[in-house]
Amino acid sequence: MTGKTREQISYNMKQVKNKDSKIEIMLRKELWHRGLRYQKNVTSILGKPDIVFKGPKVAVFCDSEFWHGYEWDKKKAEIKSNQEFWYKKIERNMQRDIEVTEGLENAGWVVLRFWGNDIKKQVTICADKIEAVVRERRK
C-alpha cells in the first residue's frame, strides 16, 4: 500500500468483491465439474459461507490473504498508511473468522477454510479435500 494516494487506495478497496471473487469461482467450477452441487453465499447460515453443502453440513470459506490476515504478524508491517484503521479492521476479521468457525462447528458443521493463493495454485487439491469431507458426511 505504499506510494498510492488516498483516492487510489479508496478506489482499489471499493473494487474488492465480497462474493463471486476469482478464487471462489475457480473453486466452484472445479467442484461443479466433479458433480458436487452446492449453494453459495447462504445468508441464513452463520458467516454466510462462500460454498455450502446443506445436507452434509459442510461450509467452505475462500479467504483472501489481505482481508483475513494471512501471516499477519509479518504482513502488518507492510501497511504504511492509516495503520490504526487497517490493524483494527483486519484483526476484527480474523477474530470473526474464529467466532464463525466455532459457532458452525458447535452447530454440527464441518468448516473448511482455504487461502486464496492455495486455491489459485492448487485448486484440485482444495477440491479433493472438500469432496472427501462431503462424501464422508453423506454416508
DSSP file with accessible surface (Angstrom, degrees, kcal/mol):
  #  RESIDUE AA STRUCTURE BP1 BP2  ACC     N-H-->O    O-->H-N    N-H-->O    O-->H-N    TCO  KAPPA ALPHA  PHI   PSI    X-CA   Y-CA   Z-CA
    1    1 A M    >         0   0   58      0, 0.0     3,-0.5     0, 0.0     2,-0.2   0.000 360.0 360.0 360.0  20.7    0.0    0.0    0.0
    2    2 A T  T 3   +     0   0   90      1,-0.2     3,-0.1    78,-0.1    77,-0.0  -0.632 360.0  17.2 -89.7 149.9    2.9    2.3   -0.4
    3    3 A G  T 3  S+     0   0   86     -2,-0.2     2,-0.4     1,-0.2    -1,-0.2   0.578  93.0 119.4  74.8   9.8    3.1    5.2   -2.8
    4    4 A K    <   -     0   0  105     -3,-0.5    -1,-0.2     1,-0.0     2,-0.1  -0.837  61.6-120.6-110.0 148.4   -0.6    5.4   -3.5
    5    5 A T     >  -     0   0   67     -2,-0.4     4,-2.5     1,-0.1     5,-0.2  -0.360  30.1-108.2 -77.2 163.4   -2.9    8.3   -2.9
    6    6 A R  H  > S+     0   0  180      1,-0.2     4,-2.8     2,-0.2     5,-0.2   0.883 122.0  53.7 -57.3 -38.4   -5.9    8.1   -0.6
    7    7 A E  H  > S+     0   0  140      2,-0.2     4,-2.6     1,-0.2    -1,-0.2   0.903 108.5  48.1 -65.5 -41.1   -8.1    8.2   -3.6
    8    8 A Q  H  > S+     0   0   94      2,-0.2     4,-2.6     1,-0.2    -2,-0.2   0.923 113.7  47.1 -64.7 -43.7   -6.2    5.3   -5.3
    9    9 A I  H  X S+     0   0   17     -4,-2.5     4,-2.5     2,-0.2     5,-0.2   0.935 112.7  49.4 -63.6 -44.7   -6.4    3.2   -2.2
   10   10 A S  H  X S+     0   0   53     -4,-2.8     4,-2.0    -5,-0.2    -2,-0.2   0.927 111.3  49.2 -60.9 -45.1  -10.1    4.0   -1.7
   11   11 A Y  H  X S+     0   0  140     -4,-2.6     4,-1.0     1,-0.2    -1,-0.2   0.938 111.3  49.8 -59.9 -46.7  -10.8    3.1   -5.3
   12   12 A N  H >< S+     0   0   58     -4,-2.6     3,-0.7     1,-0.2     4,-0.5   0.903 109.7  50.5 -60.3 -42.8   -9.0   -0.2   -5.0
   13   13 A M  H >< S+     0   0   51     -4,-2.5     3,-1.0     1,-0.2    -1,-0.2   0.870 106.6  55.3 -65.8 -34.6  -10.8   -1.1   -1.8
   14   14 A K  H 3< S+     0   0  159     -4,-2.0    -1,-0.2     1,-0.2    -2,-0.2   0.720 101.6  59.4 -69.9 -20.7  -14.2   -0.4   -3.4
   15   15 A Q  T << S+     0   0  107     -4,-1.0     2,-0.3    -3,-0.7    -1,-0.2   0.608  79.2 108.2 -82.4 -12.5  -13.3   -2.8   -6.2
   16   16 A V    <   -     0   0   67     -3,-1.0     2,-0.3    -4,-0.5     5,-0.0  -0.507  65.3-139.4 -71.3 128.7  -12.9   -5.8   -3.8
   17   17 A K        -     0   0  135     -2,-0.3     3,-0.1     1,-0.1     4,-0.1  -0.612  13.9-160.4 -88.1 146.2  -15.8   -8.2   -4.2
   18   18 A N  S    S+     0   0  121     -2,-0.3     2,-0.3     1,-0.2    -1,-0.1   0.462  81.7  22.9-101.9  -4.0  -17.3   -9.9   -1.2
   19   19 A K  S    S+     0   0  100      1,-0.1    -1,-0.2    21,-0.0    31,-0.0  -0.980 115.1  29.2-153.2 158.9  -18.8  -12.7   -3.3
   20   20 A D  S    S+     0   0   46     -2,-0.3    -1,-0.1     1,-0.1    -2,-0.1   0.841  76.4 166.6  59.1  38.1  -18.1  -14.3   -6.7
   21   21 A S     >  -     0   0   25      1,-0.1     4,-2.6    -4,-0.1     5,-0.2  -0.303  52.4-101.6 -72.9 167.0  -14.4  -13.5   -6.4
   22   22 A K  H  > S+     0   0  177      1,-0.2     4,-2.5     2,-0.2     5,-0.2   0.899 123.3  50.6 -57.9 -41.9  -11.9  -15.1   -8.8
   23   23 A I  H  > S+     0   0   13      1,-0.2     4,-2.1     2,-0.2    -1,-0.2   0.906 110.6  48.8 -67.6 -38.0  -10.9  -17.6   -6.1
   24   24 A E  H  > S+     0   0    6      2,-0.2     4,-3.0     1,-0.2     5,-0.2   0.931 112.3  48.3 -63.8 -46.0  -14.5  -18.6   -5.3
   25   25 A I  H  X S+     0   0   57     -4,-2.6     4,-2.7     1,-0.2     5,-0.2   0.915 109.8  52.4 -63.0 -42.6  -15.3  -19.1   -9.0
   26   26 A M  H  X S+     0   0   71     -4,-2.5     4,-1.7    -5,-0.2    -1,-0.2   0.943 114.5  42.0 -56.4 -49.3  -12.2  -21.2   -9.6
   27   27 A L  H  X S+     0   0    0     -4,-2.1     4,-2.4     1,-0.2    -2,-0.2   0.920 113.7  51.4 -68.4 -42.3  -13.1  -23.5   -6.7
   28   28 A R  H  X S+     0   0   23     -4,-3.0     4,-3.0     1,-0.2     5,-0.2   0.914 108.3  52.1 -62.8 -41.0  -16.8  -23.6   -7.5
   29   29 A K  H  X S+     0   0  151     -4,-2.7     4,-2.5    -5,-0.2    -1,-0.2   0.911 110.0  49.2 -61.3 -41.4  -16.1  -24.6  -11.2
   30   30 A E  H  X S+     0   0   43     -4,-1.7     4,-1.2    -5,-0.2    -1,-0.2   0.927 113.4  46.1 -64.1 -42.8  -13.9  -27.4  -10.0
   31   31 A L  H  <>S+     0   0    0     -4,-2.4     5,-2.3     2,-0.2     3,-0.3   0.920 113.0  49.4 -66.1 -42.8  -16.5  -28.7   -7.6
   32   32 A W  H ><5S+     0   0  127     -4,-3.0     3,-2.0     1,-0.2    -2,-0.2   0.918 106.3  56.4 -62.7 -41.9  -19.3  -28.4  -10.2
   33   33 A H  H 3<5S+     0   0  157     -4,-2.5    -1,-0.2     1,-0.3    -2,-0.2   0.821 104.7  54.0 -58.8 -31.2  -17.2  -30.3  -12.7
   34   34 A R  T 3<5S-     0   0   49     -4,-1.2    -1,-0.3    -3,-0.3    -2,-0.2   0.416 122.9-106.4 -83.4  -1.7  -16.9  -33.1  -10.2
   35   35 A G  T < 5S+     0   0   42     -3,-2.0     2,-0.6     1,-0.3    -3,-0.2   0.596  72.7 143.1  87.2  10.3  -20.7  -33.3   -9.9
   36   36 A L      < -     0   0    0     -5,-2.3     2,-0.4    -6,-0.2    -1,-0.3  -0.756  35.8-156.3 -87.5 123.5  -20.8  -31.7   -6.5
   37   37 A R        +     0   0  119     -2,-0.6     2,-0.3    -3,-0.1    -5,-0.0  -0.841  22.7 157.6-105.0 138.5  -23.8  -29.4   -6.1
   38   38 A Y        -     0   0   46     -2,-0.4     2,-0.3    15,-0.1    15,-0.2  -0.835  36.8-116.8-145.3 173.4  -23.8  -26.6   -3.6
   39   39 A Q  E     -A   52   0A  91     13,-2.7    13,-3.1    -2,-0.3     2,-0.4  -0.863  29.5-137.6-114.8 158.6  -25.3  -23.3   -2.7
   40   40 A K  E     -A   51   0A  93     -2,-0.3    11,-0.2    11,-0.2     3,-0.2  -0.919  68.6  -4.4-122.9 144.3  -23.3  -20.1   -2.5
   41   41 A N  S    S-     0   0   19      8,-0.7     2,-0.8     9,-0.7    -1,-0.2   0.873  71.7-166.5  49.0  54.4  -23.3  -17.3    0.0
   42   42 A V    >   -     0   0   15      7,-0.8     3,-1.4    -3,-0.2     6,-0.3  -0.593   8.1-163.4 -77.1 110.3  -26.2  -18.6    2.1
   43   43 A T  T 3  S+     0   0  118     -2,-0.8    -1,-0.2     1,-0.3     5,-0.2   0.733  83.1  64.0 -69.8 -22.2  -27.2  -15.7    4.3
   44   44 A S  T 3  S+     0   0   93      2,-0.1     2,-0.4     3,-0.1    -1,-0.3   0.555  90.6  79.5 -80.3  -6.1  -29.2  -17.9    6.7
   45   45 A I  S X  S-     0   0   16     -3,-1.4     3,-2.6     4,-0.1    59,-0.0  -0.875  98.3 -95.6-105.9 134.2  -26.0  -19.7    7.8
   46   46 A L  T 3  S+     0   0   94     -2,-0.4    -2,-0.1     1,-0.3    -4,-0.1  -0.134 110.1  12.1 -46.7 128.8  -23.6  -18.1   10.3
   47   47 A G  T 3  S-     0   0   37      1,-0.2    -1,-0.3    -4,-0.1    -4,-0.1   0.392 106.3-106.4  84.4  -4.9  -20.8  -16.3    8.5
   48   48 A K    <   -     0   0   76     -3,-2.6    -1,-0.2    -6,-0.3    -5,-0.2   0.954  44.9-137.8  46.1  66.3  -22.5  -16.5    5.1
   49   49 A P        -     0   0    0      0, 0.0    -7,-0.8     0, 0.0    -8,-0.7  -0.153   6.3-129.8 -55.1 149.9  -20.1  -19.2    3.8
   50   50 A D  S    S+     0   0   15     10,-1.0    -9,-0.7     1,-0.2     2,-0.4   0.866  96.2  21.0 -67.6 -37.8  -18.9  -18.9    0.2
   51   51 A I  E    S-AB  40  60A   0      9,-2.0     9,-3.1   -11,-0.2     2,-0.4  -1.000  75.5-170.7-136.2 132.3  -19.9  -22.5   -0.6
   52   52 A V  E     -AB  39  59A   0    -13,-3.1   -13,-2.7    -2,-0.4     2,-0.6  -0.986  20.7-169.3-131.1 133.5  -22.4  -24.6    1.3
   53   53 A F  E  >> - B   0  58A   3      5,-2.7     5,-2.2    -2,-0.4     4,-0.7  -0.927  18.0-173.4-113.8  96.5  -23.4  -28.2    1.3
   54   54 A K  T  45S+     0   0  101     -2,-0.6     3,-0.5     3,-0.2    -1,-0.2   0.911  73.5  52.3 -64.1 -47.7  -26.5  -28.1    3.4
   55   55 A G  T  45S+     0   0   72      1,-0.3    -1,-0.2     2,-0.1    -2,-0.0   0.964 119.5  32.9 -56.6 -57.1  -27.3  -31.8    3.8
   56   56 A P  T  45S-     0   0   12      0, 0.0    -1,-0.3     0, 0.0    -2,-0.2   0.532 109.6-124.6 -78.9  -1.7  -23.9  -32.9    4.9
   57   57 A K  T  <5 +     0   0   75     -4,-0.7    53,-2.5    -3,-0.5     2,-0.5   0.973  53.4 154.1  56.9  61.5  -23.4  -29.6    6.8
   58   58 A V  E   < -Bc  53 110A   0     -5,-2.2    -5,-2.7    51,-0.2     2,-0.5  -0.988  23.4-167.5-120.8 124.6  -20.2  -28.5    5.2
   59   59 A A  E     -Bc  52 111A   0     51,-2.9    53,-2.9    -2,-0.5     2,-0.4  -0.954   3.4-163.1-115.0 131.0  -19.3  -24.8    5.0
   60   60 A V  E     -Bc  51 112A   0     -9,-3.1    -9,-2.0    -2,-0.5   -10,-1.0  -0.949   2.8-167.5-118.6 132.9  -16.4  -23.6    2.8
   61   61 A F  E     - c   0 113A  12     51,-2.7    53,-2.4    -2,-0.4     2,-0.7  -0.963  11.6-155.0-119.4 134.6  -14.7  -20.2    3.0
   62   62 A C  E     - c   0 114A   8     -2,-0.4     2,-0.6    51,-0.2    53,-0.2  -0.914  22.5-163.4-106.5 101.5  -12.4  -18.8    0.4
   63   63 A D  E     - c   0 115A   7     51,-2.9    53,-2.2    -2,-0.7     2,-0.2  -0.789  11.3-141.2 -98.0 121.8  -10.3  -16.3    2.4
   64   64 A S     >  -     0   0   38     -2,-0.6     4,-1.7    51,-0.2     6,-0.2  -0.532  21.1-124.9 -76.6 145.3   -8.2  -13.7    0.7
   65   65 A E  H  >>S+     0   0   35     -2,-0.2     5,-2.1     1,-0.2     4,-0.7   0.900 103.2  46.8 -61.3 -45.6   -4.8  -13.2    2.3
   66   66 A F  H >45S+     0   0   69      1,-0.2     3,-1.0     2,-0.2    -1,-0.2   0.973 115.7  41.7 -63.1 -54.3   -5.1   -9.4    2.9
   67   67 A W  H 345S+     0   0   46      1,-0.2    -1,-0.2     2,-0.1    -2,-0.2   0.747 120.0  42.9 -69.7 -24.7   -8.6   -9.3    4.4
   68   68 A H  H 3<5S-     0   0   43     -4,-1.7    -1,-0.2    25,-0.1    -2,-0.2   0.324 112.2-110.9-109.7   7.9   -8.2  -12.4    6.6
   69   69 A G  T X<5 -     0   0    7     -3,-1.0     3,-1.5    -4,-0.7    -3,-0.2   0.830  36.8-169.2  77.3  37.2   -4.7  -11.7    7.9
   70   70 A Y  T 3 <S-     0   0   75     -5,-2.1     5,-0.2     1,-0.3    -1,-0.2  -0.393  81.4  -6.8 -60.0 128.4   -2.5  -14.3    6.3
   71   71 A E  T >> S+     0   0   87     -2,-0.1     4,-2.8     1,-0.1     3,-1.0   0.903  89.2 174.7  47.9  48.5    0.9  -14.2    8.1
   72   72 A W  H <>  +     0   0   20     -3,-1.5     4,-2.6     1,-0.3     5,-0.2   0.843  65.5  59.6 -58.1 -42.8   -0.4  -11.2    9.9
   73   73 A D  H 34 S+     0   0  138      1,-0.2    -1,-0.3     2,-0.2     4,-0.3   0.867 117.5  33.7 -58.5 -34.1    2.5  -10.6   12.2
   74   74 A K  H X4 S+     0   0  133     -3,-1.0     3,-0.7     2,-0.1     4,-0.2   0.887 119.7  49.4 -84.8 -42.9    4.8  -10.2    9.2
   75   75 A K  H >< S+     0   0   78     -4,-2.8     3,-2.0     1,-0.2     4,-0.4   0.786  94.4  70.1 -72.7 -29.6    2.4   -8.6    6.8
   76   76 A K  G >< S+     0   0   60     -4,-2.6     3,-1.3     1,-0.3    -1,-0.2   0.813  88.9  65.5 -64.7 -22.4    1.0   -5.8    9.0
   77   77 A A  G <  S+     0   0   60     -3,-0.7    -1,-0.3    -4,-0.3    -2,-0.2   0.732  92.6  63.8 -67.5 -18.6    4.4   -4.1    8.9
   78   78 A E  G <  S+     0   0  104     -3,-2.0     2,-0.7    -4,-0.2    -1,-0.3   0.630  78.5  95.7 -79.6 -15.4    3.7   -3.6    5.1
   79   79 A I    <   +     0   0    6     -3,-1.3     4,-0.1    -4,-0.4     3,-0.0  -0.703  46.9 169.7 -80.1 117.5    0.8   -1.3    5.8
   80   80 A K        +     0   0  129     -2,-0.7     2,-0.4     1,-0.1     3,-0.2   0.721  53.8  51.8-103.1 -28.3    2.1    2.2    5.7
   81   81 A S  S    S+     0   0   45      1,-0.2     5,-0.2   -80,-0.1    -1,-0.1  -0.880 114.0   2.1-117.6 148.2   -1.0    4.4    5.8
   82   82 A N  S  > S+     0   0   74     -2,-0.4     4,-2.2     1,-0.1     3,-0.2   0.856  72.9 167.5  53.0  42.7   -4.0    4.5    8.1
   83   83 A Q  H  >  +     0   0   81     -3,-0.2     4,-3.2     1,-0.2     5,-0.3   0.873  67.2  56.4 -57.2 -43.9   -2.5    1.7   10.2
   84   84 A E  H  > S+     0   0  166      1,-0.2     4,-2.0     2,-0.2    -1,-0.2   0.930 110.7  45.1 -57.5 -45.3   -4.8    2.1   13.1
   85   85 A F  H  > S+     0   0   98     -3,-0.2     4,-2.7     1,-0.2    -1,-0.2   0.952 117.0  43.6 -61.4 -51.1   -7.8    1.6   10.9
   86   86 A W  H  X S+     0   0   16     -4,-2.2     4,-2.8     2,-0.2     5,-0.4   0.893 112.4  51.6 -68.5 -39.8   -6.4   -1.4    9.0
   87   87 A Y  H  X S+     0   0   57     -4,-3.2     4,-2.5    -5,-0.2     5,-0.3   0.954 114.5  43.8 -59.8 -48.5   -5.0   -3.1   12.0
   88   88 A K  H  X S+     0   0  160     -4,-2.0     4,-2.1    -5,-0.3    -2,-0.2   0.927 115.6  48.9 -61.8 -45.7   -8.3   -2.9   13.8
   89   89 A K  H  X S+     0   0   81     -4,-2.7     4,-2.0    -5,-0.2    -2,-0.2   0.946 116.4  39.6 -61.1 -51.8  -10.3   -3.9   10.6
   90   90 A I  H  X S+     0   0    0     -4,-2.8     4,-2.5     2,-0.2    -2,-0.2   0.911 114.5  52.1 -71.5 -40.0   -8.1   -7.0    9.8
   91   91 A E  H  X S+     0   0   81     -4,-2.5     4,-2.2    -5,-0.4    -1,-0.2   0.882 109.9  50.5 -64.8 -34.2   -7.7   -8.1   13.3
   92   92 A R  H  X S+     0   0  102     -4,-2.1     4,-2.8    -5,-0.3    -1,-0.2   0.909 108.8  52.0 -67.2 -40.0  -11.5   -8.0   13.8
   93   93 A N  H  X S+     0   0   13     -4,-2.0     4,-2.4     2,-0.2    -2,-0.2   0.925 109.6  49.6 -59.8 -43.0  -11.9  -10.0   10.6
   94   94 A M  H  X S+     0   0   57     -4,-2.5     4,-1.7     2,-0.2    -2,-0.2   0.918 112.2  47.3 -63.0 -42.7   -9.5  -12.6   12.0
   95   95 A Q  H  X S+     0   0   89     -4,-2.2     4,-2.5     1,-0.2    -2,-0.2   0.913 110.7  52.1 -65.0 -41.2  -11.4  -12.7   15.3
   96   96 A R  H  X S+     0   0  100     -4,-2.8     4,-3.1     1,-0.2     5,-0.3   0.898 105.2  55.7 -62.5 -40.3  -14.8  -13.0   13.4
   97   97 A D  H  X S+     0   0   26     -4,-2.4     4,-2.5     1,-0.2    -1,-0.2   0.924 109.3  47.0 -58.0 -42.8  -13.4  -15.9   11.4
   98   98 A I  H  X S+     0   0   80     -4,-1.7     4,-2.7     2,-0.2     5,-0.2   0.935 113.4  48.1 -63.6 -46.2  -12.6  -17.8   14.6
   99   99 A E  H  X S+     0   0   82     -4,-2.5     4,-2.7     1,-0.2    -2,-0.2   0.909 113.0  47.5 -62.6 -42.6  -16.0  -17.0   16.1
  100  100 A V  H  X S+     0   0   13     -4,-3.1     4,-2.7     2,-0.2     5,-0.3   0.934 112.2  49.2 -65.5 -45.8  -17.8  -18.1   12.9
  101  101 A T  H  X S+     0   0   26     -4,-2.5     4,-2.7    -5,-0.3     5,-0.2   0.949 114.2  45.3 -59.2 -48.3  -15.8  -21.4   12.7
  102  102 A E  H  X S+     0   0  104     -4,-2.7     4,-2.6     1,-0.2    -1,-0.2   0.910 112.9  51.1 -62.3 -43.1  -16.5  -22.2   16.3
  103  103 A G  H  X S+     0   0   26     -4,-2.7     4,-1.0    -5,-0.2    -1,-0.2   0.921 113.4  43.9 -61.8 -44.5  -20.2  -21.3   16.0
  104  104 A L  H ><>S+     0   0    5     -4,-2.7     5,-2.6     2,-0.2     3,-0.5   0.926 113.4  50.5 -67.1 -44.3  -20.7  -23.5   13.0
  105  105 A E  H ><5S+     0   0  102     -4,-2.7     3,-1.8    -5,-0.3    -2,-0.2   0.908 107.9  53.5 -61.7 -39.2  -18.7  -26.4   14.4
  106  106 A N  H 3<5S+     0   0  145     -4,-2.6    -1,-0.3     1,-0.3    -2,-0.2   0.763 106.5  54.1 -65.4 -23.8  -20.8  -26.2   17.6
  107  107 A A  T <<5S-     0   0   54     -4,-1.0    -1,-0.3    -3,-0.5    -2,-0.2   0.288 129.6 -96.0 -93.0   9.6  -23.9  -26.5   15.4
  108  108 A G  T < 5S+     0   0   36     -3,-1.8     2,-0.2     1,-0.3    -3,-0.2   0.575  79.8 135.3  93.1   9.1  -22.5  -29.7   13.8
  109  109 A W      < -     0   0   31     -5,-2.6     2,-0.5    -6,-0.1    -1,-0.3  -0.611  52.0-134.2 -89.3 151.8  -21.0  -28.2   10.7
  110  110 A V  E     -c   58   0A  38    -53,-2.5   -51,-2.9    -2,-0.2     2,-0.5  -0.915  25.0-154.9 -97.5 128.6  -17.6  -29.0    9.2
  111  111 A V  E     -c   59   0A  19     -2,-0.5     2,-0.5   -53,-0.2   -51,-0.2  -0.926  11.0-172.4-110.6 126.5  -15.8  -25.8    8.3
  112  112 A L  E     -c   60   0A  31    -53,-2.9   -51,-2.7    -2,-0.5     2,-0.4  -0.980   3.3-170.7-118.1 128.2  -13.2  -25.8    5.6
  113  113 A R  E     -c   61   0A  69     -2,-0.5     2,-0.4   -53,-0.2   -51,-0.2  -0.972   1.9-173.4-121.5 133.6  -11.1  -22.6    5.0
  114  114 A F  E     -c   62   0A  15    -53,-2.4   -51,-2.9    -2,-0.4     2,-0.2  -0.984  22.6-126.5-127.3 136.8   -8.8  -22.1    2.1
  115  115 A W  E  >  -c   63   0A  70     -2,-0.4     4,-2.0   -53,-0.2     3,-0.5  -0.556  26.7-119.9 -75.6 145.9   -6.4  -19.2    1.4
  116  116 A G  H  > S+     0   0    1    -53,-2.2     4,-2.6     1,-0.3     5,-0.2   0.882 112.3  52.4 -54.1 -43.8   -6.8  -17.6   -2.0
  117  117 A N  H  > S+     0   0   61      1,-0.2     4,-2.3     2,-0.2    -1,-0.3   0.852 106.9  53.3 -66.4 -32.1   -3.2  -18.4   -3.1
  118  118 A D  H  > S+     0   0   65     -3,-0.5     4,-2.6     2,-0.2    -1,-0.2   0.901 110.0  48.1 -66.9 -39.9   -3.8  -22.1   -2.2
  119  119 A I  H  X S+     0   0    0     -4,-2.0     4,-0.5     2,-0.2    -2,-0.2   0.943 113.1  48.2 -64.0 -46.2   -6.9  -22.1   -4.4
  120  120 A K  H  < S+     0   0  119     -4,-2.6     3,-0.3     1,-0.2    -2,-0.2   0.898 121.8  33.9 -61.1 -41.3   -5.1  -20.4   -7.2
  121  121 A K  H  < S+     0   0  162     -4,-2.3    -1,-0.2     1,-0.2    -2,-0.2   0.764 135.5  19.9 -87.6 -28.3   -2.1  -22.7   -7.1
  122  122 A Q  H  X  +     0   0   92     -4,-2.6     4,-2.3    -5,-0.2     3,-0.3  -0.302  65.1 150.5-141.1  53.0   -3.7  -26.0   -6.1
  123  123 A V  H  X S+     0   0   29     -4,-0.5     4,-2.7    -3,-0.3     5,-0.2   0.871  77.4  53.9 -59.6 -36.5   -7.4  -25.8   -6.9
  124  124 A T  H  > S+     0   0   69      2,-0.2     4,-2.5     1,-0.2    -1,-0.2   0.902 108.1  49.4 -67.0 -37.0   -7.6  -29.6   -7.4
  125  125 A I  H  > S+     0   0   72     -3,-0.3     4,-2.0     2,-0.2    -2,-0.2   0.921 112.1  48.5 -66.9 -41.6   -6.1  -30.3   -4.0
  126  126 A C  H  X S+     0   0    3     -4,-2.3     4,-2.1    -8,-0.2    -2,-0.2   0.940 113.3  47.3 -61.4 -45.5   -8.5  -27.9   -2.3
  127  127 A A  H  X S+     0   0    0     -4,-2.7     4,-3.2     1,-0.2     5,-0.2   0.868 107.2  57.5 -65.3 -36.1  -11.5  -29.5   -4.2
  128  128 A D  H  X S+     0   0   80     -4,-2.5     4,-2.5     2,-0.2    -1,-0.2   0.918 107.3  48.2 -58.4 -43.6  -10.2  -33.0   -3.2
  129  129 A K  H  X S+     0   0  118     -4,-2.0     4,-2.0     2,-0.2    -2,-0.2   0.921 114.0  45.7 -63.8 -44.5  -10.4  -32.0    0.4
  130  130 A I  H  X S+     0   0    0     -4,-2.1     4,-2.9     2,-0.2     5,-0.2   0.950 112.9  50.0 -63.9 -47.8  -13.9  -30.7    0.1
  131  131 A E  H  X S+     0   0   43     -4,-3.2     4,-2.8     1,-0.2     5,-0.3   0.912 109.5  51.4 -59.1 -43.0  -15.1  -33.7   -1.9
  132  132 A A  H  X S+     0   0   61     -4,-2.5     4,-2.2    -5,-0.2    -1,-0.2   0.926 113.2  44.6 -61.7 -44.1  -13.7  -36.1    0.6
  133  133 A V  H  X S+     0   0   36     -4,-2.0     4,-2.6     2,-0.2    -2,-0.2   0.938 114.6  48.2 -67.3 -45.2  -15.4  -34.4    3.5
  134  134 A V  H  X S+     0   0    0     -4,-2.9     4,-1.5     1,-0.2    -2,-0.2   0.944 113.8  46.3 -61.5 -46.9  -18.7  -34.0    1.7
  135  135 A R  H  X S+     0   0  109     -4,-2.8     4,-0.6    -5,-0.2    -1,-0.2   0.904 113.2  49.6 -64.7 -39.0  -18.8  -37.6    0.5
  136  136 A E  H >< S+     0   0  118     -4,-2.2     3,-0.9    -5,-0.3    -1,-0.2   0.916 110.8  49.4 -64.8 -42.0  -17.8  -38.9    4.0
  137  137 A R  H 3< S+     0   0   98     -4,-2.6    -1,-0.2     1,-0.2    -2,-0.2   0.752 105.1  59.2 -70.8 -23.0  -20.6  -36.8    5.7
  138  138 A R  H 3<        0   0  122     -4,-1.5    -1,-0.2    -5,-0.2    -2,-0.2   0.635 360.0 360.0 -79.4 -15.0  -23.2  -38.1    3.2
  139  139 A K    <<        0   0  192     -3,-0.9    -3,-0.0    -4,-0.6    -4,-0.0  -0.322 360.0 360.0 -68.0 360.0  -22.6  -41.7    4.3
